[in-house]
Amino acid sequence: MLAPYRRLFARPGTVAFTLAGLLGRLTMSMTGVSLVVLIAERRGSYALAGTVSAAGLVAGAIGMPLIGRLVDRYGQARVTVPATLYTVVPFGGLLLCVRYGAPDWTLYACWAACAAIPNLGGMARSRWAHLYRDDPAARHLANSFEQALDELCFMAGPVLAMVLCTTVAPEAGMVAAGALGTTGALLFAAQRRTEPPPAERAPEDRHGSPLRVPGLRVLLLTFLATGVVFGSTELTTVAYADALGQRPAAGGLLALVAAGSGAAGLVFGLLRPRRAPGVRFLLGVTAMTVLLLLPLAAGTGGAGLWLLGLALFTAGTGTAPTMVTGMMLVQELLPRRQLNEGMALAVSGIVTGISAGASVAGVVAEHAPPGTGYWLPAGAAGVALLTALTGRRHLRLLGTSGVEETPGVEETPGAPGTPAAGASSSAAGKSERPVGAGR
């Protein structure tokens, strides 16, 4: 089944940057759980853990697009190396503050100061986009493959973090995440032959913002609600397992969500798209909304961890198609000179939602019966669906034939050398169209 993905690695250097990026991206999946467990263990408060996590994510949502803009202007390696080395200082400061009982405000300050961490997932997608800029079918495969890698990280990361935090020391998960993230980012930056060159910028584009594009604003609001799904699901699951006296099982439960999404992403990449991207995005959000009713029923109904795990796995299958198509829309809506910034904005919308979801879920976990927090992801998915439906007219793109695609019209993914969807017929317009894929 995975044979079609092999052709992605025909280009020299693709294996190296993929493995380095995979190593660096483990940080994000590990720090979420590790931070919650560390603060809950050392300070005895899930609410504090949730709000500290929220502060860092909000700061990251602001810093990530700024880093993305610098990457677009100066290149990946020139920005990634100094940004990565800088974050080592506040990251280590957070561990010391927690360990030695510093005031709570120091935890917020240190974690917020880590906002300059580079978006390796977006930069990896930019590399695929550059390598296969004339091959829409390969970019579709690359989008799906990168989504599966994200889910692999979020499947292995929480399990590894929980094992380290519960068997070694509460700080062990954060220490390992910092070491892996720093090493992976530096190795990724060292892969120069697959790095896309900085895009040329016209003087009139110097101060332009991707947010001027209406379709991107619709996607950001939808991603914001989707982030609430992720953040509230993660913290609610950890608190639910803890309430049942099975805290180590939380990592496995979260891994099931990622496993469902990763499997769905790989299968989705093999399917031939037959509808416009905007229509596929709406269908994905609808499926995500419906499937999230399953963990809600299992959590509030006291079904136990086994049935909850099955429900979480099934619910996870609805997120990958949504994210893959959503990031494809980001790339199609924006010119190449704003690709990294646009994808960073998309991720910022997600992490802002994660922060809000984690913060609210932490309060609910402390003041409501176990499982009540699963109302949050179900409700957030409903908001995402309403947002996408309201702004659906802004998500219609030009097809490969150069005419606007409408729902139900078959979309041909294209063979190598076929112009990218949404490409302008003029040479100047084509050079400014996005060439990548992303989460």
Buried (B, 14 or more C-beta within 10 A) or exposed (E): EEEBBEBBEEBEBBEBBBBBBBBBBBBBBBBBBBBBBBBBBBBEBBBBBBBBBBBBBBBBBEBBBBBBBBBBBEBBBBBBBEBBEBBBEBBBBBBEBBEEEBEBEBBBBBBBBBBBBBBBBBBBBBBBBBBBBBBBBBBBBBBBBBBBBBBBBBBBBBBBBBBBBBEEBBBBBBBBBBEBBBBBBBBBBBBEEBBBEBBEBEEEEEEBEBEEBEBBBBBBBBBBBBBBBBBBBBBBBBBBBBEBEBBBBBBBBBBBBBBBBBBBBBBBBBEEBEBBBBBBBBBBBBBBBBBBBBBBBBBBEEBEBEBBBBBBBBBBBBBBBBBBBBBBBBBBBBBBBBBBBBBBBBBBBBBBBBBBBBBBBBBBBEEBEBBBBBBBBBBBBBBBBBBBEEBBEBBBBBBBEEEEBEEEBEBBBBEEEBBBBBBBEEEEEBBBBBBBBBB
